[in-house]
Amino acid sequence: MTEARLATGIWVSAYVRRLQLAGLPAYITAKGDDTAGAVLVKLALLDGTARAYLRRYDFERDARVWDVLCDGAETDVDAAISRQRSFDSDLWVIEVEDAKGRHLLEEDGLA
């Protein structure tokens, strides 16, 4: 039996709302396909550095996981995100700002 998937637009709205409730500033900086677009989360650490997370399927764990696509200088992370968007116009990009590195992606319902 296959697992039902939530439409991306609904997941993004719920994620941004959860971040807001936790007091974490979050912005949708690129809107992708509402139904099946991939999601990239940029975590800006407010010190000139950032990290980008992209969800992928882990066959060993038989689960979807959040992997670090890149991290380092925020300008370098932004460039990597631009490259990613250049070949995936359906990609959503959400930017979270938190000096403590919180993004909530490991929480139930988001992992």
N, C-alpha and C positions, 0 to 999 in steps of 0.2 A: 504494500500500500504506500502511495506517495504522500509526502507531507504537504499540506496546504500552505501556500505562501501568501503572505500579506502583500497587498499592492504597495509598491515603493513609496508613493506619495503619502499614503496613510502612515507607514512606518516612519518616514521623515518627520511628519507633523507630530507624531507621538514622541519621537526622540527629542526634537527641539523643545517641546513642552516640558518633558522630564528634565531637561537641562535647565530650563527657566525656573522650574520649581526648586531646583537645587541651587539656584542663585548663580548659575554659570552662563555668561553671555554666549549666545550662539546665533549664527547667521547662515542663511542659505545663500551661498555665493554663486551657485550654478544649479539651475533646475534641469533635471533629466526627465526621462520617460516616467510618467505617473504610474504605469503598471509594472514595468519590469526593469527599470533602469538600475544600474549598479550605484552604490553609495561609497563616497570617499569622505572621510572625516579628517579635517586638518585641525590639529591641536596647536594653537599658538601659545607659547610659554611666556610671552610678554617680556622676554629678555633678548629678543633678536633671533631666537631659535624656534623651530617648530617641528612637528612630526605629522606625517600623513598615514592614515590607516585605511586599508582597503580590505573588503571582505572577500574571502575565498573559501572554496570547499576543501576540507582536509579529509582525504580518503582514508587515512589511517584511523582517524577518530570518527569517521562517518558523520561529520558535523561541519557547519559553517563556522569559520573563525575569523577574527580580525587580525591581520598581519600589518606590520609596519612596512609601508611602501618605501618611505625614505624619512630620514630625519637629519637635522643639521641647521644651517643658517636658514632663516625664514625665506630669504630670496631664492635659495636653492630649492626649497620645498615647493614654493610657488611655481618655479620653473618646471619642476617634475609634474605638478598638478596640471599645468598648462599642456604639457606633452600628453598626459593621459587623456585630457579632454579633446585634444586634436584628433585622436583616433577613436574616441567614444563620446559622441555627442549626446548620448542618453545618460551620461554620468551625472549624478547629483554630487555637489560638493557642499559640505557643511563645515563652517569654521567655528571652533570652540576656543574661547580665550580663558586660560587659567594658568596662573604662575605655579600652582601646585601640581599641574599635570593631570588633573581630573578630566575624564571624558565620559564616564559611565558606561562605556561599551561592554564591560564585563558583567554588568548587572543583569538579573533575570529579565527576560523579555527582549533584551537588546543583543545578547551574545549570538 
